């Protein structure tokens, strides 16, 4: 999340379609101002890279036909809140369940797109009015509200939790999963928040009581 209103917003753009990625890059570049694109590429490229500067917000274009990619959507895990661009409500539900903090349609105009990016970078949830019903679905609600049960943890967060139970540090977790230390810390904090605890050891104890890990 953005630390200061005066800081420029660092954005990472994730899109599998090179044409969509190019169009979005041009739109963002033409806007200028307080949003700077620090990286752009496919999901695999962005998760494999380890930039010196972590983004404040991730703009994720899920594509025109995300259902054809073979199952559930996987949101970019780059240590920053994600604003997803979706083609319809079904894709919106998948993106929200995957961890997106905001949903807009792919044909959104530049002005509302930039406003949404600024809001999501500051920790707010943003939805196109036409996607309000997606926000209210039970599956999505589990990922946007406080402490929850096992079902509120994403697959990646379950992996991180298992490594926490092994006593690994953030750096060791990052090395084991092939992600940056910043991203590992983001996931650890998300796990603790969802389990309603303040310390790593408390997270492991609570997870053990819930049957999520074995001590």
Secondary structure, 3 states (H helix, E strand, C coil): CCCCCCCCEEEEEEECCHHHHHHHHHHHHHHCCCEEEEEEECHHHHHHCCCCCCCCEEEEECCCCHHHHCCCCCCCCCCCEEEEEECCHHHHHHHHHCCCCEEEECCCCHHHHHHHHHHHHCCCCEECHHHHHHHCCHHHHCCCCCCCCHHHCCHHHHHHHHHHHCCCCHHHHHHHHCCCHHHHHHHHHHHHHHHCCCCHHHHHHHHHHCCCCCC
